[in-house]
Amino acid sequence: AEILQVDISTIPHLNDLDLGRPAGRMEYLSVLGSTLLVDCAHNGDSIHRLLTEVATNDNWVIVFGCGQEKEGRHHMLRVLERHARQKSSETMIILTEAGYNNNPPLPFTKRAAPAHELASALEDAMTDSNALRVMQPASPSVSNALDIALAEAKHHRAGILVCGSVYIAAEAREWAAERDPTCLS
């Protein structure tokens, strides 16, 4: 077998590519003057790493949703609850559903965990009810959850952290671009 060696610096436009983080992975956006951190962390370990990474900023409104069949859903919720207990201030978690009312539709093999089921499971995991404020909006769409999170973030001078699902992350990016078209440029 022959080994092919290529000097990639000679390939036109390759140096112009932005090979940074992929969209939805520790992606910081500025939306209407507020920080939005979108990460598609979708298991307990990745959510733990995400929360460890952002621990220097103690003030986040968390928007969380995940799949109905998601193995490890309860582990993710325990990690979020543990994070809230370790903080010096109350944590707000707004629960949401990707593709709520089929808008946008999820692939036929995917179903979002209903926000009320996530709320129930999170409340079962809570050991200190003073550390966590759980919100389950009447309309648990990602867009509605983020509108609420933006108002809360502005009121409490907090950032917004979105996690739990690739689908939630994608809808959060769409919401951000609709609210502030310059945020993705």
Disulfide bonds with the S-S distance in Angstrom:
none
